[in-house]
C-alpha cells in the first residue's frame, strides 16, 4: 500500500437544518489566505481558524444553518462534516503517527488535547466543576463551552477517533481558544507521516 497523495477531501452535507461544504488539505500551509471559514457563528469561525492555522491545514468551510432557531444544528453538523473530511482525506491512514498530543496555555488558562486516530470512537472532556453545565463564553452570544465540546464530540464520532480534552481556567473565551489551538496541533502530529511506519 502507498500513502494517498494528495491528502485532500471535499465533503458536502445538506439537511433540513443546514447546508455545509468543507474543502480540506491536510498537507497544507495553514496560511491565512488558505483558511476561509464562514459558519454563521463568529466564535466558531475564530476557533476553527485556530485549528487550521496551528495544524497547518488548508481549510474552506461554509455553512448555512437555521440560526434563527439556535446554534445547535449548525454547530453539531459542522463537527460532523469536518470529521468526515478528515476521515476521507486520511483514507486508510497509511503511515501516519496515529497519536497526537498538545498543550496550550492562554494567560492563566490551560488546555491539553490527546488524540488516537485508531478507528475507535471515544470522547472525554474533563470540565471544571465551577464552570457549570452550560457555561456561556464571554462576548459570544448564543455560544457556550457545552457547544464547543459538542462540536469536538461530533468530529470525533465521524472521524472515528479517540479525543480527550482537559482544561482549567476561568476566562472561558481563553479556555476555548486554548482547547482548539491544542486540538489543531495534536491533529497535525497525529496525521503526520512517519517514513519508518510501513502499512496501516
Backbone torsions as a table, in degrees:
resi	resn	phi	psi	omega
1	UNK	NA	145.6	177.3
2	UNK	-116.6	157.9	179.4
3	UNK	-68.0	133.7	178.5
4	UNK	-67.5	125.5	177.7
5	UNK	-131.3	136.3	-10.0
6	UNK	-77.8	160.9	-179.8
7	UNK	-92.0	81.1	-176.7
8	UNK	-128.7	162.0	177.4
9	UNK	-157.6	146.2	169.0
10	UNK	-123.7	127.6	-178.3
11	UNK	-131.0	133.4	176.0
12	UNK	-122.7	142.5	178.7
13	UNK	-142.6	129.3	178.6
14	UNK	-131.0	124.6	176.5
15	UNK	-127.9	-176.0	177.0
16	UNK	-70.0	-18.7	-178.0
17	UNK	-102.0	-32.1	-173.2
18	UNK	-141.4	157.4	171.0
19	UNK	-134.7	115.6	-170.9
20	UNK	-129.9	140.8	171.8
21	UNK	-133.3	133.8	178.6
22	UNK	-127.4	134.1	169.6
23	UNK	-119.7	125.0	-173.9
24	UNK	-129.4	136.4	168.3
25	UNK	-124.8	107.8	-178.1
26	UNK	-64.0	-35.4	-178.2
27	UNK	-96.8	45.9	-178.2
28	UNK	-88.9	-159.8	-177.9
29	UNK	-109.0	-21.3	-174.3
30	UNK	69.6	11.6	178.9
31	UNK	-71.3	148.7	-171.0
32	UNK	-60.0	-32.1	-179.9
33	UNK	-75.2	-8.8	176.8
34	UNK	-101.0	6.3	179.7
35	UNK	-118.8	110.5	-179.5
36	UNK	-130.8	105.9	-174.5
37	UNK	-125.8	120.5	178.7
38	UNK	-132.5	84.1	-175.4
39	UNK	-90.1	-15.6	-171.4
40	UNK	89.4	-9.2	178.5
41	UNK	-121.1	112.9	-173.4
42	UNK	-56.7	-43.6	-178.0
43	UNK	-69.7	-34.9	176.6
44	UNK	-63.8	-42.6	175.2
45	UNK	-55.4	-46.2	-178.1
46	UNK	-63.0	-47.5	-176.4
47	UNK	-68.7	-43.4	179.5
48	UNK	-69.6	-28.9	172.8
49	UNK	-61.0	-39.0	175.9
50	UNK	-63.9	-41.3	179.4
51	UNK	-59.1	-48.8	-178.0
52	UNK	-66.5	-43.2	-177.6
53	UNK	-65.0	-48.3	-176.3
54	UNK	-79.3	-18.8	176.7
55	UNK	-95.4	-2.7	-177.9
56	UNK	58.2	40.8	176.2
57	UNK	-103.1	144.0	167.0
58	UNK	-90.7	126.8	-172.2
59	UNK	-142.3	125.2	170.2
60	UNK	-119.1	130.1	-179.9
61	UNK	-142.9	130.9	173.1
62	UNK	-129.5	141.1	-179.9
63	UNK	-141.2	128.7	169.5
64	UNK	-114.0	114.6	-174.9
65	UNK	-132.9	173.1	-178.1
66	UNK	-83.9	61.7	-178.3
67	UNK	-68.1	-14.8	174.4
68	UNK	-68.9	-19.3	175.5
69	UNK	-86.8	-64.7	173.0
70	UNK	-171.7	-175.4	-176.3
71	UNK	-87.2	-9.9	-167.7
72	UNK	-60.5	-49.9	-175.1
73	UNK	-63.5	-47.3	179.4
74	UNK	-61.1	-46.0	-177.5
75	UNK	-59.8	-50.4	-178.6
76	UNK	-65.8	-43.0	-177.2
77	UNK	-69.1	-31.2	174.3
78	UNK	-62.2	-44.6	176.5
79	UNK	-60.2	-41.1	179.4
80	UNK	-61.3	-50.2	-175.2
81	UNK	-69.2	-38.1	176.5
82	UNK	-62.6	-43.6	177.6
83	UNK	-61.3	-41.8	177.3
84	UNK	-63.2	-38.7	-179.0
85	UNK	-65.2	-43.4	178.1
86	UNK	-65.4	-42.0	179.0
87	UNK	-61.4	-42.0	-179.3
88	UNK	-68.5	-43.0	-177.8
89	UNK	-67.4	-35.0	-179.2
90	UNK	-80.4	-18.8	177.8
91	UNK	53.4	-118.7	-179.0
92	UNK	-86.6	3.1	176.3
93	UNK	64.0	35.6	-178.4
94	UNK	-64.7	125.6	170.8
95	UNK	77.1	5.9	-176.5
96	UNK	-78.5	160.6	175.0
97	UNK	-61.0	-35.0	-178.6
98	UNK	79.4	-47.3	-178.5
99	UNK	-101.0	144.4	175.2
100	UNK	-144.9	144.2	178.1
101	UNK	-144.0	140.3	175.1
102	UNK	-151.4	147.4	174.4
103	UNK	-123.5	144.3	-177.7
104	UNK	-141.4	121.4	172.1
105	UNK	-91.8	146.5	171.4
106	UNK	-134.3	94.1	-174.0
107	UNK	56.5	-119.4	-179.6
108	UNK	-84.9	-4.1	-175.8
109	UNK	-101.2	160.7	-168.1
110	UNK	-157.4	145.1	176.9
111	UNK	-144.6	149.3	172.8
112	UNK	-127.9	142.3	177.0
113	UNK	-133.7	130.4	175.8
114	UNK	-123.1	138.8	-174.4
115	UNK	-132.9	140.1	168.3
116	UNK	-127.6	117.1	-177.3
117	UNK	-87.4	27.0	-168.9
118	UNK	-85.1	27.2	175.0
119	UNK	62.5	36.7	169.5
120	UNK	-136.6	134.2	-177.6
121	UNK	-89.1	132.6	165.5
122	UNK	-158.5	141.8	174.3
123	UNK	-134.3	123.9	179.4
124	UNK	-131.4	127.1	176.5
125	UNK	-126.8	124.7	178.0
126	UNK	-93.7	107.4	-176.6
127	UNK	-99.6	150.1	176.6
128	UNK	-76.1	134.0	-180.0
129	UNK	-56.5	-38.1	-175.3
130	UNK	-73.8	-8.6	179.7
131	UNK	-78.1	-15.8	-179.5
132	UNK	79.5	-178.4	-174.4
133	UNK	-77.5	-45.4	-178.0
134	UNK	-132.9	66.2	-175.4
135	UNK	-67.5	136.5	176.1
136	UNK	-74.7	149.0	175.0
137	UNK	-96.0	134.2	-175.5
138	UNK	-54.0	135.0	174.9
139	UNK	63.3	19.7	179.1
140	UNK	-124.7	97.9	-179.6
141	UNK	-63.2	137.2	174.4
142	UNK	60.8	21.5	176.8
143	UNK	-131.2	145.9	-174.2
144	UNK	-142.7	167.3	175.0
145	UNK	-62.1	-33.8	177.1
146	UNK	-58.3	-44.2	179.7
147	UNK	-68.0	-40.0	179.0
148	UNK	-59.8	-44.3	179.5
149	UNK	-70.9	-32.0	177.8
150	UNK	-65.2	-37.6	176.4
151	UNK	-60.9	-44.6	179.8
152	UNK	-66.2	-37.8	177.8
153	UNK	-63.4	-43.9	178.3
154	UNK	-62.6	-39.5	176.3
155	UNK	-59.8	-49.5	-176.4
156	UNK	-60.1	-39.0	179.7
157	UNK	-62.4	-48.0	-174.4
158	UNK	-79.6	-27.9	174.2
159	UNK	-81.5	-13.5	178.9
160	UNK	59.9	58.0	-177.3
161	UNK	-129.7	163.4	165.3
162	UNK	-85.9	129.1	178.1
163	UNK	-135.4	116.7	179.7
164	UNK	-115.5	129.1	-179.1
165	UNK	-126.4	130.1	172.6
166	UNK	-134.2	147.0	-175.8
167	UNK	-156.3	157.7	172.2
168	UNK	-142.3	151.3	179.2
169	UNK	146.6	174.0	-175.4
170	UNK	-124.0	-26.8	176.7
171	UNK	-89.5	99.4	-167.0
172	UNK	-66.9	-25.4	174.6
173	UNK	-62.2	-45.1	177.9
174	UNK	-67.4	-37.6	177.6
175	UNK	-60.5	-46.8	-179.7
176	UNK	-62.3	-42.6	178.0
177	UNK	-61.5	-44.2	-179.9
178	UNK	-61.1	-41.4	179.3
179	UNK	-61.2	-48.9	-174.1
180	UNK	-74.4	-31.1	173.3
181	UNK	-65.1	-46.0	178.5
182	UNK	-63.8	-37.2	177.6
183	UNK	-60.2	-46.1	178.6
184	UNK	-61.1	-43.4	-178.6
185	UNK	-68.8	-39.6	178.6
186	UNK	-67.6	-38.9	176.2
187	UNK	-61.5	-43.1	179.1
188	UNK	-59.0	-46.0	-179.5
189	UNK	-63.7	-43.9	-177.5
190	UNK	-67.1	-32.8	-176.1
191	UNK	-85.9	-13.7	-177.8
192	UNK	-62.7	147.5	176.7
193	UNK	-85.5	129.1	172.1
194	UNK	-103.0	113.2	-175.0
195	UNK	-62.1	-17.2	178.6
196	UNK	-78.0	-18.8	-174.9
197	UNK	-87.5	119.6	-179.5
198	UNK	-105.0	131.1	178.0
199	UNK	76.0	-160.4	-176.5
200	UNK	-92.8	NA	NA
